[in-house]
Amino acid sequence: MSEYVIDDRQMPRFRVHRKTMIDPEIFAKERSEIFDHSWLYVGHETELKKPNDFKTRSVGGRPLIFTRDAKGQIQVWLNSCPHRGATICREPAGNARFLTCFYHGWSFSTAGKTVSIPGDDGYGPDFERPSLVAPARIDSYRGFVFVSFDPDIVDLRTYLGGAAEYLDLVCDQSAEGMQVLDGTHEYSVRANWKLLVENSYDAYHAVTTHQRYFEMVVAARGGFDASGLMDSRGIDLGNGHSVAAGGASTASLFGRPLSAEGQAERDQRFEKFRAELGDAWVDRMANARNLVIFPNLVVIDLVMGVLIRKIDPIAPDYMEVTSWELAPPEEGDELRKQRLDNFLTFWGPGGLATPDDVEALESCQRSFAGVKELPWSDISRGMHKPIPFSSDELQMRAWWRRWNELMTGEKQPEEIHEPLNETYAGRRKTPAVTEA
């Protein structure tokens, strides 16, 4: 039996040892066993609008250059000069035909080729001029770009499993292709990164933790029916991915109501998709979903907008978080304005939700100092139910089973629950376009 997880199907009970949140050796093992053997999100293709645009990112503990080369191809390079190791791109973003290391002046194209070495004649005619180094694997799914440092990992589509369907539900919301808007939310949390993974699709905490926000919603709507949270499912998507998926009544629970103009535009846009995609699929598109792609990518799609969140572990008790807004480029000014307002007032680092979550996670981390006396956290909610809601904890248990498998080699079977109904299983009328 794993020393980290108790997965008792008889009681039933699911527990996670709190040393997984504080132990430096476990943190180091996560880097080698999880982040070195998973597909990891780098960025979205639409962040790189022009040839030679670049962004610098930290992925799996490595500094990377995320760029579009002169021919328009997406490239990812290690942000380290092959000469003596200095950081090549020291700005978070920019556009440059050549990427030049400030230390000794070696210069590279955005396609990774060496183009200039000062004093080149000092190396001799047979010296092999090194190019930039890429991660072992680079691939994308509908604009979402991933890398893996494992050359033998399964292909990205296989890795995504059932999570690809939920990316399709997001990406199908634009005929032109969803785009990441300019600007980011960046903040840090003095807590273990896995706590934010859990929090990102934990509907159980919403009403109690975010009281100020729901008071605002009640004031705007004239009331709030929390029973709508029961119109939902926690769903295991395989490979550690899972989702808290909402039904029709959950779509409008979060965010202030749209204006009549904004709501009419949103409804009209979705209606236009019905002929091509089918009623069942468009009905699902209009609903809410909180998706986690193992290990550290979060995509949250509510009526208030679509959030992409990347969680970067820095230390056992410290993480850095970056978030972007994904939107259909063809939407009107009024709907865009309201989308961005909700993005700021709910998800922003100074908004009405994120500070609450940060305080909750940091308080958990502080309390883990008592791990000897209280060693286990409980994630059992909903194990006994035939239909687990998103306010249950199935989605977290699915993630932790995959974590435990990679860390210990122990593989546990999926939980057995009732099959999904049409609300959560309606199919797309035509196949999704999955090319990058």
C-alpha positions as CSV (number, residue, x, y, z in Angstrom):
1,M,0.0,0.0,0.0
2,S,1.2,3.5,-0.8
3,E,2.7,5.6,2.0
4,Y,1.1,8.7,0.4
5,V,-2.5,7.7,-0.4
6,I,-5.2,5.5,1.4
7,D,-7.7,4.4,-1.2
8,D,-10.2,2.3,0.7
9,R,-13.2,1.3,-1.5
10,Q,-14.9,-0.7,1.3
11,M,-15.6,2.1,3.8
12,P,-15.2,4.1,1.4
13,R,-12.5,6.5,2.3
14,F,-9.7,8.4,0.4
15,R,-6.9,10.1,2.3
16,V,-3.7,11.9,1.3
17,H,-0.7,12.2,3.6
18,R,0.2,15.8,4.4
19,K,3.9,15.1,4.0
20,T,3.2,15.2,0.3
21,M,2.7,19.0,0.8
22,I,5.8,19.7,2.8
23,D,8.6,17.2,2.2
24,P,11.5,18.4,0.0
25,E,12.4,14.9,-1.1
26,I,8.8,14.3,-2.3
27,F,9.0,17.7,-4.1
28,A,12.2,16.7,-5.9
29,K,10.8,13.3,-6.8
30,E,7.7,15.0,-8.4
31,R,10.1,16.8,-10.7
32,S,11.8,13.6,-11.9
33,E,8.8,11.2,-11.9
34,I,5.9,13.5,-12.9
35,F,7.2,16.7,-14.6
36,D,9.9,14.8,-16.5
37,H,7.3,12.3,-17.9
38,S,4.2,14.4,-18.7
39,W,3.1,16.7,-21.4
40,L,3.3,20.2,-20.0
41,Y,1.5,23.3,-21.2
42,V,3.8,26.1,-22.6
43,G,1.4,28.6,-24.1
44,H,-1.2,29.2,-26.8
45,E,-0.3,29.7,-30.5
46,T,-2.3,33.0,-30.7
47,E,0.1,34.6,-28.1
48,L,2.6,34.7,-30.9
49,K,0.9,36.9,-33.5
50,K,3.8,37.7,-35.8
51,P,6.9,35.9,-37.1
52,N,9.8,36.2,-34.6
53,D,7.5,37.0,-31.7
54,F,8.7,35.2,-28.5
55,K,7.6,34.7,-24.9
56,T,9.8,33.3,-22.1
57,R,8.3,30.7,-19.9
58,S,9.2,28.3,-17.0
59,V,8.0,24.8,-17.7
60,G,8.8,21.8,-15.6
61,G,11.6,23.8,-13.8
62,R,13.3,24.7,-17.1
63,P,13.5,28.1,-18.7
64,L,12.1,28.0,-22.2
65,I,11.7,30.3,-25.2
66,F,8.3,30.0,-26.8
67,T,8.5,31.6,-30.3
68,R,7.2,31.7,-33.8
69,D,10.1,31.6,-36.3
70,A,10.5,33.7,-39.4
71,K,8.5,31.1,-41.5
72,G,5.6,31.2,-39.0
73,Q,6.3,27.8,-37.3
74,I,5.9,27.4,-33.6
75,Q,9.2,26.6,-31.9
76,V,10.3,26.0,-28.3
77,W,13.9,26.3,-27.2
78,L,15.8,25.9,-23.9
79,N,16.5,29.5,-22.8
80,S,20.2,28.7,-22.2
81,C,23.1,29.5,-24.5
82,P,24.9,26.4,-25.7
83,H,28.2,28.2,-25.3
84,R,28.4,28.8,-21.5
85,G,24.8,28.6,-20.3
86,A,23.7,32.3,-19.9
87,T,20.0,33.1,-20.4
88,I,19.5,34.2,-24.0
89,C,16.1,36.0,-23.8
90,R,16.0,38.0,-20.6
91,E,12.7,39.8,-21.4
92,P,9.3,38.2,-20.8
93,A,8.2,38.9,-24.4
94,G,9.3,40.6,-27.6
95,N,10.0,40.3,-31.3
96,A,13.5,39.7,-32.6
97,R,14.9,38.3,-35.8
98,F,18.0,37.1,-33.9
99,L,18.2,35.9,-30.3
100,T,21.5,37.1,-28.9
101,C,23.2,36.1,-25.7
102,F,24.5,39.2,-23.9
103,Y,27.4,37.3,-22.2
104,H,29.6,36.5,-25.3
105,G,27.4,37.7,-28.1
106,W,26.5,34.3,-29.7
107,S,23.4,34.8,-31.8
108,F,20.7,32.4,-33.0
109,S,17.6,32.6,-35.3
110,T,14.2,31.9,-33.9
111,A,14.4,28.6,-35.8
112,G,17.3,27.7,-33.4
113,K,20.2,27.9,-35.8
114,T,23.5,29.6,-34.9
115,V,23.9,32.7,-37.1
116,S,26.8,34.5,-35.5
117,I,29.7,33.9,-33.2
118,P,32.1,36.8,-32.3
119,G,35.6,35.8,-33.2
120,D,34.4,32.8,-35.1
121,D,37.8,32.2,-36.5
122,G,39.1,31.3,-33.1
123,Y,37.3,27.9,-33.2
124,G,38.8,26.4,-36.3
125,P,37.2,25.2,-39.6
126,D,36.0,21.8,-38.1
127,F,34.4,23.2,-35.0
128,E,30.7,22.2,-34.8
129,R,28.6,25.4,-34.2
130,P,25.9,24.3,-31.7
131,S,22.3,25.3,-32.3
132,L,19.7,25.9,-29.6
133,V,18.3,22.8,-27.9
134,A,14.6,21.9,-27.9
135,P,12.6,19.8,-25.4
136,A,12.4,16.1,-26.4
137,R,8.8,16.5,-27.7
138,I,6.7,19.4,-28.9
139,D,3.1,19.2,-30.0
140,S,-0.1,21.1,-29.9
141,Y,-3.9,20.5,-29.8
142,R,-6.2,23.1,-31.1
143,G,-3.7,25.9,-30.4
144,F,-2.7,24.7,-27.0
145,V,1.1,24.0,-27.2
146,F,2.7,21.4,-25.0
147,V,6.2,20.0,-24.5
148,S,7.6,16.9,-22.9
149,F,11.1,16.2,-21.7
150,D,10.5,12.4,-22.1
151,P,11.3,11.3,-25.7
152,D,9.4,8.0,-25.1
153,I,6.1,9.6,-23.9
154,V,2.8,8.7,-25.7
155,D,1.7,11.2,-28.4
156,L,-0.2,14.2,-27.1
157,R,-3.6,13.2,-28.3
158,T,-3.4,9.8,-26.6
159,Y,-2.1,11.6,-23.4
160,L,-5.0,14.0,-23.4
161,G,-7.6,11.2,-23.5
162,G,-11.0,12.4,-22.5
163,A,-9.7,15.9,-21.8
164,A,-9.5,16.6,-25.5
165,E,-13.2,16.6,-25.7
166,Y,-13.4,19.3,-23.1
167,L,-10.9,21.4,-25.0
168,D,-13.0,20.9,-28.0
169,L,-16.0,22.3,-26.1
170,V,-14.0,25.4,-25.4
171,C,-12.4,25.8,-28.8
172,D,-15.6,25.3,-30.8
173,Q,-17.0,28.5,-29.3
174,S,-15.4,30.5,-32.2
175,A,-15.7,29.9,-35.9
176,E,-12.4,31.9,-36.3
177,G,-10.5,30.1,-33.6
178,M,-10.3,31.1,-29.9
179,Q,-7.5,33.6,-29.1
180,V,-5.6,34.5,-25.9
181,L,-6.1,38.1,-25.1
182,D,-3.2,40.4,-24.4
183,G,-2.1,40.6,-20.7
184,T,-1.8,38.1,-17.9
185,H,-2.5,37.6,-14.3
186,E,0.6,36.7,-12.4
187,Y,0.8,36.0,-8.7
188,S,2.5,33.7,-6.1
189,V,1.1,31.6,-3.3
190,R,3.0,30.4,-0.2
191,A,1.5,26.9,-0.4
192,N,2.1,23.6,-2.2
193,W,1.2,23.6,-5.8
194,K,-1.1,20.6,-5.5
195,L,-3.5,22.6,-3.2
196,L,-4.3,24.9,-6.1
197,V,-4.8,22.0,-8.4
198,E,-7.5,20.7,-6.0
199,N,-9.0,24.1,-5.5
200,S,-9.3,24.7,-9.2
201,Y,-12.2,22.3,-9.5
202,D,-13.5,22.2,-5.9
203,A,-17.1,23.4,-6.0
204,Y,-17.5,22.4,-2.4
205,H,-15.7,25.5,-1.2
206,A,-17.4,28.1,-3.4
207,V,-20.2,29.4,-1.3
208,T,-18.4,29.4,2.1
209,T,-15.1,30.7,0.9
210,H,-16.3,33.3,-1.6
211,Q,-19.1,34.9,0.5
212,R,-18.3,38.5,-0.6
213,Y,-18.5,37.5,-4.2
214,F,-21.8,35.7,-3.8
215,E,-23.3,38.6,-1.9
216,M,-22.5,40.7,-5.0
217,V,-24.1,38.1,-7.3
218,V,-27.2,38.1,-5.1
219,A,-27.4,41.9,-5.2
220,A,-27.1,41.8,-9.0
221,R,-29.5,39.0,-9.6
222,G,-32.0,39.5,-6.8
223,G,-31.3,36.1,-5.4
224,F,-29.1,33.0,-5.7
225,D,-30.1,29.3,-5.8
226,A,-27.2,27.3,-4.6
227,S,-29.0,24.1,-5.5
228,G,-27.8,24.7,-9.0
229,L,-24.4,23.4,-7.9
230,M,-26.1,20.0,-7.7
231,D,-26.8,20.1,-11.5
232,S,-23.3,18.9,-12.1
233,R,-20.9,16.0,-12.4
234,G,-17.4,15.2,-11.3
235,I,-15.9,13.2,-14.2
236,D,-12.7,11.1,-14.5
237,L,-11.3,11.7,-18.0
238,G,-8.4,9.2,-17.7
239,N,-4.6,9.7,-17.3
240,G,-5.1,11.9,-14.2
241,H,-7.3,14.5,-16.1
242,S,-10.7,15.3,-14.7
243,V,-13.4,17.9,-14.8
244,A,-16.2,19.4,-12.7
245,A,-18.8,19.8,-15.4
246,G,-22.0,21.8,-14.9
247,G,-25.4,21.3,-16.4
248,A,-27.7,24.0,-17.9
249,S,-28.6,25.7,-14.6
250,T,-25.0,26.2,-13.5
251,A,-23.9,28.3,-16.5
252,S,-25.2,31.5,-15.0
253,L,-24.3,30.9,-11.3
254,F,-21.0,32.7,-11.6
255,G,-20.5,36.3,-12.7
256,R,-22.8,39.2,-12.7
257,P,-25.6,38.8,-15.3
258,L,-24.8,40.0,-18.8
259,S,-26.5,43.0,-20.2
260,A,-29.4,42.3,-22.5
261,E,-27.2,43.2,-25.4
262,G,-24.4,40.9,-24.3
263,Q,-26.7,38.0,-23.5
264,A,-28.4,38.3,-26.9
265,E,-25.1,38.3,-28.7
266,R,-23.9,35.2,-26.8
267,D,-27.2,33.4,-27.5
268,Q,-27.1,34.2,-31.2
269,R,-23.4,33.1,-31.5
270,F,-24.2,29.7,-30.0
271,E,-27.4,29.3,-32.1
272,K,-25.3,29.6,-35.2
273,F,-23.3,26.6,-34.3
274,R,-26.3,24.2,-34.0
275,A,-26.5,23.3,-37.7
276,E,-22.9,22.3,-37.9
277,L,-22.3,20.9,-34.4
278,G,-25.7,19.6,-33.3
279,D,-28.0,20.6,-30.5
280,A,-26.5,18.2,-27.9
281,W,-23.0,19.5,-28.4
282,V,-24.0,23.2,-28.4
283,D,-26.0,22.7,-25.2
284,R,-22.9,21.3,-23.6
285,M,-20.8,24.2,-24.9
286,A,-23.1,26.7,-23.2
287,N,-22.6,24.9,-19.8
288,A,-19.8,25.4,-17.2
289,R,-16.7,23.4,-16.8
290,N,-13.5,23.4,-14.6
291,L,-10.9,21.2,-16.3
292,V,-7.5,20.1,-15.0
293,I,-5.1,18.5,-17.4
294,F,-2.6,16.5,-15.4
295,P,-0.4,17.7,-13.8
296,N,-0.7,21.5,-13.7
297,L,-2.9,23.0,-16.5
298,V,-6.3,24.4,-15.6
299,V,-9.0,25.5,-18.1
300,I,-12.1,27.1,-16.5
301,D,-15.0,27.9,-18.8
302,L,-17.9,29.8,-17.2
303,V,-20.4,32.3,-18.6
304,M,-18.0,35.0,-17.3
305,G,-15.2,33.9,-19.5
306,V,-12.6,31.2,-20.2
307,L,-9.5,31.1,-18.0
308,I,-6.2,29.3,-18.7
309,R,-4.2,28.8,-15.6
310,K,-0.6,27.4,-15.4
311,I,0.6,26.4,-12.0
312,D,4.4,26.3,-11.5
313,P,5.9,24.5,-8.4
314,I,8.9,26.4,-7.1
315,A,9.4,24.9,-3.6
316,P,7.3,22.5,-1.4
317,D,5.6,25.6,0.1
318,Y,5.6,28.0,-2.8
319,M,4.1,28.2,-6.3
320,E,3.8,30.8,-9.1
321,V,0.6,31.1,-11.1
322,T,0.0,32.6,-14.5
323,S,-3.4,33.1,-16.0
324,W,-4.7,34.2,-19.4
325,E,-8.2,34.9,-20.8
326,L,-9.2,33.0,-23.9
327,A,-11.9,34.5,-26.1
328,P,-13.6,34.4,-29.5
329,P,-12.1,37.2,-31.6
330,E,-15.4,37.9,-33.4
331,E,-17.4,38.8,-30.3
332,G,-18.7,42.3,-30.0
333,D,-17.4,45.2,-27.9
334,E,-20.1,44.9,-25.2
335,L,-19.6,41.2,-24.6
336,R,-15.8,41.6,-24.6
337,K,-16.1,44.4,-22.0
338,Q,-18.2,42.3,-19.7
339,R,-16.0,39.3,-20.2
340,L,-12.9,41.2,-19.2
341,D,-14.7,42.9,-16.3
342,N,-15.6,39.5,-14.8
343,F,-12.1,38.1,-15.5
344,L,-10.7,41.0,-13.4
345,T,-13.3,41.1,-10.6
346,F,-13.5,37.4,-9.9
347,W,-10.2,35.8,-11.1
348,G,-7.8,38.7,-10.8
349,P,-5.1,38.7,-8.1
350,G,-7.0,41.6,-6.4
351,G,-10.4,40.4,-7.3
352,L,-13.2,38.9,-5.2
353,A,-12.2,35.2,-5.4
354,T,-8.5,34.7,-5.9
355,P,-7.4,36.5,-2.6
356,D,-9.9,34.2,-0.8
357,D,-8.4,31.1,-2.4
358,V,-4.8,32.3,-1.6
359,E,-5.7,32.8,2.0
360,A,-7.3,29.4,2.2
361,L,-4.4,27.6,0.7
362,E,-1.8,29.4,2.7
363,S,-3.7,28.7,5.9
364,C,-3.7,25.0,4.9
365,Q,0.1,25.1,4.3
366,R,0.7,26.8,7.7
367,S,-1.3,24.1,9.5
368,F,0.7,21.3,8.0
369,A,3.3,22.1,10.6
370,G,1.2,19.8,12.7
371,V,1.6,16.8,10.4
372,K,2.9,14.5,13.1
373,E,-0.3,14.9,15.1
374,L,-2.7,15.1,12.2
375,P,-1.0,13.4,9.2
376,W,-3.9,12.8,6.8
377,S,-6.2,15.0,4.7
378,D,-9.6,13.6,3.6
379,I,-10.8,13.6,0.0
380,S,-13.6,11.1,0.4
381,R,-16.6,13.2,-0.4
382,G,-19.0,11.5,-2.8
383,M,-17.2,8.1,-3.0
384,H,-20.4,6.3,-2.0
385,K,-22.7,8.2,-4.4
386,P,-24.0,6.7,-7.6
387,I,-23.7,10.1,-9.2
388,P,-20.9,12.4,-7.8
389,F,-21.6,16.1,-8.1
390,S,-18.9,18.7,-8.8
391,S,-19.2,19.6,-5.1
392,D,-18.0,16.1,-4.4
393,E,-14.3,15.2,-4.7
394,L,-14.1,12.5,-7.5
395,Q,-12.1,14.8,-9.7
396,M,-9.4,15.3,-7.1
397,R,-9.2,11.6,-6.4
398,A,-8.7,10.9,-10.1
399,W,-5.8,13.3,-10.1
400,W,-4.3,11.9,-6.9
401,R,-4.5,8.3,-8.2
402,R,-2.4,9.3,-11.2
403,W,0.0,11.2,-9.0
404,N,0.4,8.2,-6.8
405,E,0.9,5.8,-9.7
406,L,3.7,7.9,-11.1
407,M,5.3,8.3,-7.7
408,T,5.0,4.8,-6.4
409,G,4.0,2.5,-9.3
410,E,0.8,1.6,-7.6
411,K,-2.2,1.7,-10.0
412,Q,-5.7,1.7,-8.7
413,P,-8.9,1.1,-10.8
414,E,-11.3,4.0,-11.5
415,E,-14.3,4.5,-9.3
416,I,-17.6,3.0,-10.6
417,H,-20.5,5.4,-10.9
418,E,-23.6,5.7,-13.0
419,P,-23.0,6.5,-16.7
420,L,-23.2,10.0,-17.9
421,N,-26.5,11.2,-19.4
422,E,-26.9,13.4,-22.5
423,T,-26.2,16.6,-20.6
424,Y,-22.6,15.4,-20.1
425,A,-22.2,12.9,-23.0
426,G,-23.8,14.6,-26.0
427,R,-21.6,14.2,-29.0
428,R,-20.4,16.6,-31.7
429,K,-22.3,16.3,-35.0
430,T,-19.1,16.5,-37.0
431,P,-15.5,15.5,-36.0
432,A,-13.4,18.2,-34.4
433,V,-10.6,19.8,-36.4
434,T,-7.6,18.8,-34.3
435,E,-4.7,20.1,-36.3
436,A,-2.6,22.8,-34.7
